[in-house]
Amino acid sequence: MKNPQTPADSGFAYSRDTFEQLVDRALAHARKLGASDAGAEASEGCGLSVSVRKGELENVERNRDKSLGVTVYLGHRRGNASTSDFSEAAILQTVQAAYDIARFTAEDPVAGLPDEADVVDATEARADLDLFHPWALSSEEAAELARTCEAAALATSRRITNSEGAGVSAQQSHFFSAHTHGFRGGYASSRHSFSVAPIASLPGRKGDMQRDAWYSSMRCAGELASAQAVGRYAAERALSRLGARKIATTQCPVLFESPLAAGLLGSFVQAVSGGALYRKSSFLLDSLGKQVFPKHIDIAEDPFVPRGKGSSPFDDEGVRCRARQVVEAGRVEGYFLTSYSARKLGMKTTGNSGGSHNLSLRSRLTRAGDDLEAMLRKLGTGLFVTELMGQGVNYVTGDYSRGASGFWVENGRIAFPVHEITIAGNLKDMFKGIQAVGADAYNYGAKTVGSILINRMKVAGS
């Protein structure tokens, strides 16, 4: 990793060496108090966020925060405390607070640091995944980029009549963590973005206004889409929704646009994550080795993608990460487990404390030419969903019901935009009903997936 060593190199106020000293001081004091095990992490984040609306500056925010978190174990009793004060006295008080919490906490037989065999070694912890690309951006430059993005949206058509604003964000952070089972590691990372939300309206049709938005987010600012391209595309999306109407209640195939398809993948991750499984609050209990998707579906996890948004050589516990097949030919080959949830289930950690790492969902049926137009042809007559609203997912039963808008498609071509509808089904049936996955792969955070066609869902309209 390109770890910051001095403030001059990175814009950080604290160096990696300073963080190591803070963490070592906290661990030494925990041992002095009589802790059987302990862990500590020092972190710092800083950045700039600027927003404009209709060309006028709305907000300039600079953020800088720091933290030292300490976890103390007294056998199987755990205590945790944190502070933003890095003074010697504050560190000792924080360790004492964690120790006191542990003393009065009920014993949990599976509580504890990860097993030493699972902890990443020093060489693995230093793997360079190219995650740190600071953006030396002034507030004036950020505001000008935001104005450029919004202006591109407003210039796309006279029917783009308003804007909810545009924003630019440049963020970076670093940390160092260690615990008494041999883990020592940390790295710096960055995340930068443009976004804009234009509003379209039709002259003479009062009340027919439609909003949409788009953004670009990358670890390296040089890889962001241009501000003009983001603005134009957001405007085109808003314009395409003008004249939206309701449709009659029906059952039909549903095509999820690729950013929304990433949400379906996220629902699978939640359902096979350790916390939901050991609490028995998942509709995919005991799904390991079972067919959950059609045989043409594979899901892979790769923590080592250079500049990946979900990349890391180790998880939040210092456990080594591994590339693996989570789903192969539709069968679940692995869960997402922390050390704690793995012990609760009588299994081994999968290195997913902190979440999943660069998941990709693919279909073995997908061909290079399966772009969005090809996926609409595969849909035939049905609903193409481009926006979802509400949180209507029951992870215990798998029942799925969300407000939606998008386009009605007839004979493989978009007929008209639709809104104020609800789509419903059950995630078990939806997963098994995946007919096709597009080649229009989109990266949404730590998930990459193309548009997903589901064979049948209920659509509630007028």
Secondary structure as UniProt FT lines:
FT   HELIX           7..10
FT   HELIX           16..33
FT   STRAND          37..53
FT   TURN            54..55
FT   STRAND          56..74
FT   TURN            75..76
FT   STRAND          77..83
FT   HELIX           88..103
FT   TURN            109..110
FT   HELIX           116..118
FT   HELIX           122..125
FT   HELIX           139..154
FT   TURN            158..159
FT   STRAND          160..179
FT   TURN            180..181
FT   STRAND          184..185
FT   STRAND          188..201
FT   TURN            203..204
FT   TURN            206..207
FT   STRAND          209..211
FT   STRAND          214..218
FT   HELIX           221..223
FT   HELIX           227..240
FT   TURN            241..243
FT   STRAND          250..256
FT   HELIX           258..271
FT   HELIX           274..278
FT   TURN            279..280
FT   TURN            283..286
FT   TURN            295..296
FT   STRAND          297..301
FT   TURN            303..304
FT   TURN            306..307
FT   TURN            309..310
FT   TURN            316..317
FT   STRAND          319..320
FT   STRAND          324..328
FT   TURN            329..330
FT   STRAND          331..332
FT   HELIX           339..345
FT   TURN            353..354
FT   STRAND          359..363
FT   TURN            364..365
FT   TURN            368..369
FT   HELIX           372..379
FT   STRAND          382..389
FT   TURN            395..397
FT   STRAND          399..410
FT   TURN            411..412
FT   STRAND          413..426
FT   HELIX           427..432
FT   STRAND          434..437
FT   STRAND          442..444
FT   TURN            445..446
FT   STRAND          447..449
FT   STRAND          452..460
//
